[in-house]
């Protein structure tokens, strides 16, 4: 996991892609929230979500269609 978080911190392009990926994934899991509620939720929970799911995001980045 540490390697995945380091990769996100070292490469702004990968980090931006990973944050978008995780935001979309989190949004699809929280369909009951309005857009406004979700944006507020994302604002406050993004750091812990990105931290917790860094490995998943890096794997998805590596597996994406280019």
N, C-alpha and C positions, 0 to 999 in steps of 0.2 A: 504494500500500500504506500509506503514511504516513497518508493520510486515513482509511482503514479502521481503523487502530489508534487514531487519535485519536477516532473515533466510539465505539469500544468503551470507551475511557477516559473519555469525556465523559458517557456515558449508561449507568447501572448496569443498567437494564432490558434494553437491547440487549446489553450484555456478558453478562449472565446467560443470555439466550436463545442467544447465540453459543457460549458455553462448553458449554451443554447440547447444542446441535447438533453441535459438534465432538467432544464426548465420545461421543455416540451413534454418530457416523460412525466415529470411531477404534475404538470397541468392535466395530462390525460388521466392521472390517478385521482384528481380532485375536481371532477366535473360538477360536483354539487356547489362549488364556489362560483360566485359571480366573477367577472374579469377583474373588477376593482378589489374584491376580497383576495383573489389569488395574487394580484400584484403586491398587495400589502404583505401577504404571507411569504411570497418569494423574497421580498426585500429583506425580511427579518430572518428567514431560514436558509437563504442561499449559502452562506458560509458553511453551515453544518452539513447541508445536503451535498455540496461540492466536496467537502472533506470526506464525508462518509462514502460517497459513490465515485471517488476519483478513479479507482481501478476499473470499474465498469465503464466509465466514460472514455478512458484511454483505450480499452479494448474495443469499444464501439468506434472510436476514431480510427483505429487500425483496420477495422473490418468494413468501414464505410465504402461505398462505391465511389470511385474517383472520377 
